[in-house]
């Protein structure tokens, strides 16, 4: 039996914050569209550790004109923001087809052909390794595509012996599972530093291995840097600079410093990479060391006509984070303007980090 087929003007792929904000704007402009998400709304945030807080203040990560209200006027947690995204979807009555993964996109004379399958996980996260495509497919024909797919999909693998052992992970889970355990954390950016502080407070014996000499305060949440420095200075957390992993076994981790560190759990928090398969299928040119899609910043249109990119998807696999939620709101206005055959006149705010 041949797969079913649907037709639409625009397909938005990805239902993270900027994907949702785009959908609200496209709907308000009375443009025909379908909105697809491989997992649940905000699926990337679902594999973050419980209680993780955002760097940005609530007003900077609020979307689609809906205020983000947080208890005690504090920064939003992962849980706050997931609830908030559902509230935005409900407020704007957005129709998002969740658990629908786009497997392939092909260029056609009259637009694009997308093949989708039923999915039970978002793109990325621990469950991605077990993803098996459904044999049942559907084809969607669209004239224009907006890729709001994010950039945190697969971990940067170290390629060392023992990396696949069951006590080794690239993701921080519930911190309480590490209580009274010896934990070695590899990394020196936000995720590693925040994990070290939280695990220490949960009762873990924490050791940090970092290839650099010290942590860069410009790359760590400003309230975390003095805390990690204090804990290291007071020998609450052991810090081993200029070190890399050579191998891992069930009892210990061998470091390049000729040290063997006993570890019950190992967290390799060395960052994540973008799944760029849809970029490759479309023929989007990737540039710079981050392999980000080439685009016109005034319209967010890529080198492939009628294919747009928004949010952190524009940044490729970021080595130094410059694109995040608060710097991406302007993408929405630019894309909607381009869809309406006009040019956005909205200027970036002075804290926008954007290359010319």
N, C-alpha and C positions, 0 to 999 in steps of 0.2 A: 504494500500500500504506500503510495507516495506521501511525503511529508506535507502537512498543511502549510498554507502560505497566507500572509497578511501584507497589507500595504499601508504605508504612512509617509508623511513628509519628513519628519525628524525622529531619530532615535537617540535618546540619552542613555549612555551606558555608565552605570555606577550611581549608587544612592548613599554616598557619604554626604557631608554637609554641603559642599559646593554643588554636587549633583542635585540635591534637593532644592537648593536655592535657585538653581537654573530651571528646574521643572516648574517652580512657582512663577518665575518670570516668564517662561515660555507660555504657560497656561494663561497668565494675565494678558499676554500679547495676542491671545486667541489664535495661536499657531497649533497646527495638528502635530501630535507627537506621541511616541510610546516611550516609557521609562522602564529600563531593565536593570535588575540587580542580581548578581550571582548568589548572594546569600540574603541575610536579613538586613534591614535598614541599619546603616552604620556598622557593617560587619567587621571592619578592621578593628574598631574599638572593642569588640566583644572578646578578642583574645588578649587585650591588655590586662594587666594584673588588677584585681579589684582595688578600688580606692585611688587609682592613679589620678593625679591632678593635672589639669592643663596649665601650660606656661602662660597663655594669654588670659586677660581678664574677660569676664562674661560678655561685656558689651562688644568686644572685638571678635568674638566667635559666634555671636548671635547672627541668625540668618533670616532672610525673607521677611524682615520687618516685625518679627516676633521676639519680644524681650526674653532674655535668659535670666530667670530669677533663681538665685542660689541662697540657701540658708546662711545667715550671718554675713551676707554680702561677700562671701569668700570666693576663691577660684572654683570653677566647676570640676567635679570628679567625672570619671568615666561613666558612672551610673547616672549622675545628673544629666550628662549630655546625651546619653542614649534615650532617656525619658524625654528630654527636650526635643530631639529629632522626631520622635513619634508625635509629639504635640504639634510641631510645625506641619508635619504631613497631614494631621487631622484638621488643623486650622485652615489650611489651604485646600483641603479635600483633594489631595494628590493621589492619583492612581499609579502605584508603583508595582510592577510585576516582580516580586521577590522570588528568590530561589530559581531564577532563570538565567542561565549562563550563556554568554555569547561565545561560541567555540570558534567560529570562523566568520570572516568578512571578506567578500570578494567584490571588486569593482565591476560594474556592469555599464552598458551604454546609457541607461537611463537612471543611474544611481548606484546603489549598493545592495548586495544580497547578504543577509546575515543568517547564519544557522545557529539556532539556540537549542539547548537541552535543559531538562529538569536537573536542578542541582540542590544539594542539601547543605552546602557550605559556601562561604564567600571565597573570593580569590585570595589566597594567602592564609597564614595562620597555621597552627599545628595540624589541623584536619586536612590541609591541602594535600599532604603526602598520601592520604587515603582516598582522594577523589577519583571516582570512576565515572566517566561520561555515561549518561543514559542512552540506550539505543534509539529512543524515540526523539525525533527532532522536529523542529518547525522552522520554516523559512520566512523571513521578513524582508520585504523590499522597501528600501528607504531612499529618499533623495539626498538627505543630509544626516551627518552623524556627529554627535558630541561625545567625546571620550572624557569622562570624569572618573577615571579608574583608580586614582590614587597612585602611591609609589612605594608602599610597604607591603610587599607580597611574599618574598622568599628571603630567608636569612642569608647573610654573607657567610658561606661555609669556610672554615679554616683549612679543611682538607688534611687533618691530622689523624693518626691512628686513635681509635676509641671515640671519635666524635659521634658515632651512632649508638653508643651504649645507652641503656635505659635511664641511667641517672644523669645523663647529659642533655641539656636543652638549650635552645636558642630563644626561649620564651619564659618570662617570669610568671609563675602561676600564683595561686593564693599563698601569701607569705607564711601562713601558719604551718604549711607542710614542711617548712624548713626549720622549725623551732628545735633547738638543742642538737642541730646537725652542723657538721663542718661543710661550709659552702665556699667554693672558689668561684669568683666572678671575673670574667675576662672582658675588658672594655674600659673606656674612659670618658664616655659621653653621658648624656642624661639618663638613659635607661640603666646603664651599669651603676652610676653613682646613686640614683634613686633606689635601685634594688639593694645596694649595699647598706644604705641607711635603714631602709625598712626591715631588712632581714636581721640586722643587728638588733633593732628594737623589738623584733619578734622572738629574740633569744637564740639566733644562730651565731656560730663562730665564723666570722667572715674574713676571707682573704681576697684581695684584689690584685690581679695581674694586668699591667698596662704597658704597652710598648713605648709610651712616651715617658718623659721625665716627671711631669706633673700634669694636673688637670688644667685645661684652658677655661678660665672663668667666663669667657665669651661664648662658650659652647655648652654651658651647664646652667640650668635654672638658677637665677640669682640667689634664691633662698637655700639652695642645696649646697652650693660651693663652700660657704663657711662651715656648714655642718660636717661635710665629709672631711675637710681639712682638720677640724677640731678632733673628730673621732680618730683620725690617723695619728695626729700629734699625741693624743692621749693613749695610744696603743689599744684602742677599742676595736679597731679594724686594722689588719695587717695589709700594708701596701708594698707591692714589689714592682718598682718601675723598671723600664728598659727590659721587659721580659715578654716572651711569647711562649705559646704552648708547643711542645714537641710531641707529646703523646699523653693519652689518658687510659688508665685501667680502672678496675673496680675499686681499688684502694687509694690511688693517688694520681696526681698530675705531675708530669715531668716538664720543667720549664727550661728555657734556654740559658738561664742563669745557673744551671747545674743544681737546681733545687728540686726536691721531690716533696710536693705539698699534699698531705693527706686530705681527702675530700669525699664526703658522703654524696654530695651533689655538685655538679659543675654547670654554671650558667655562662654560655658564650653569647654575651650581649654586645655583639660587634656590628650591629646595624642590619638593615634589610635592603633588598634590591627590588626593582620594579619588574613586573611581568610585562614584557614588551612585545608579546606575540601578536597582539592586534596591530601594533605599529608596523611590525614587519610584514604582516599580511597585506596591509594597505599600501605599503611602499613609502611610509613616512620617513623622511630623512632624519637621522639622529646625529646630534652634534655635541661637542665639548666632551670632556672626560666623564661627565655625568650621563652621557648618552640621552640627552633630552630632545624631545621632538622639535624640529625646526618649525617656526610659525611666525606669522605677522602679529606683533604685539598689539596693533591697533584693533585687530579683529579676532585674534586667537585662532585664525585659520592656518592649517598646516600647509606644507608644500603640495598636498593632495587637495584639490578644490572640493569644497563642501564637507571637509572633515575638520572639526574644531577640537581643541583640547582645553580643559579647564582644571583649576585646582592644582593639587600637588602632582597630578599627572603631567603637568607642563615641565616638571623639574627633572625627569628621569630618575636615576638612582642617586639621590643627593649625597655627596660626600660631606658637604657643609650646608646645613639646612638654611635655605633662604626663602623657600616657598612653603607656606602652611595656610591654615584656614584664614587667618586675619589678613594675609597678603593676597588672597585670591578672590575676594568679593568683587573686585573690579572686573574680573574675567566674565562675570555674569552679564554685566551691562554691555561689555564689548561684543559678546557673542550674540545677544539678543538684537543689538543694533545691526550687526552684520546679517543676521537672518532676515531683518526687515530692510535690507539694502540701504543702510545708512551707517555713519561712522559715529561711534560713541564720543561724546565730549566730556565725559567724566574723568577728572584728573586723579591720579593716585594721591593718597594722603601722605604726609611727610614721613611716616614711619614705614612706608611701603619699600621693600627691598626688591628692586626690579632692574634688570639690565636693559640698556637701550638697544 
